[in-house]
Amino acid sequence: MNPFAPLGDRDFRLYFVGEVLSTAGSGLHIVALGWYLLDRTGSATSVALVWALGLGSGIFMLPFAGPLADRYPRRRLAVSADVVRLVLVGTMAALAFAGSPSLPALYVLTFAIGLAHSVFWPAMTALLQEVIRPEQLTAASGLVEIVWQAGSLTGAALGGPILVRFGLGTAFAIDAATYALSALALLALHHRPAPPEGPHESGLAMAREGFAYLRRHRPLAGFGVASVIPWVATISLNVVLVAYVLDVLGLGATAYGLADMTYGTGAMVSGVLAALLVLRLGEWRAMTAVLVVLIGCYVTLAASSAAVPVFYALLFVAGFCSSAFRVITNAYLFKVVRNEVMGRTSSTFLLVSMLLQVGVTLGVGPLVNHAGARGGFALLAAIVGLGLALLVAVAPAVRRVPPISAAESA
């Protein structure tokens, strides 16, 4: 299996470019805005509010975004979301160039941009099924993971320097330009359009149908929830990692930045090697193996003060395992979930992920204050352990679900 084979397809390359630009623009925007707010207000609360608004808009919009992605052509929906983000971020750029934008305006626009993000990602997830051949879904899912990691790291790395050297307006203008280029790339690709044009049920009826589909296929619903649990642990890792570097290792901000980069590098490598891991072990053994190794990494960090080289090595492996699990489970869902309900299915799992992220992130801070960073890593190990237990519980039933092609031909 060639993990880069999907890039030989012109349409996947355009899809790839659209994802890279959208992700990089979002990463740049978040970092630049966060640094600007902290510098202007001197309060971390203003930065936390931006994150809360982004998550809050997603929690509000995702129940509606799934039906939208299953009711209208996915490419058109993704392009529309890009255009909306172009206008909103362009407005932020104009306000920044005109002077110091008001904080309420930035907060309102941030919430609106979050709504557009929530429409874009379910549409793009479902669109992948229409672009790539079924036998290349695992490799394509791995490349999408590389896109996400590389885009986030690139945008985050550029956000600070661009803000310092050129100002907030330029940072926002570059972000807006990425959405324009993403829309053009998506408009140029060819795909198998789905869902078909024609009359549809109301959005509320479609949402009820989507939840009914998951209720009828409870093992798939459980599998989807298991697929997002390591990502929930990854979000909380940001809180635990700072405390571990400062309190356990006694190092500074440079070491923390290197730790974050090391984890992200492991995640990027998984985008290439996850498909090869599946070829070697099979899908279910690969899923189980990476979760067991991920738990081992977190338990090791919880049990002792690791030497600095060992600490970075464990973070690399943890980043690889967490992202490899997401690559493999996403590819598996593509094979067994019908395309006409993929938008609602993916948005439901995203919603579950966001709700868990909010709950766990609110809890991990007090835990680290009370039990230290090692207690935080113990919590992360427990979270992933729950994901492993859920995966093992639903595996027998999910493995009996026939692939889409077989089900449709039966």
Order of alpha helices (4+ residues) and beta strands (2+ residues): alpha-alpha-alpha-alpha-alpha-alpha-alpha-alpha-alpha-alpha-alpha-alpha-alpha
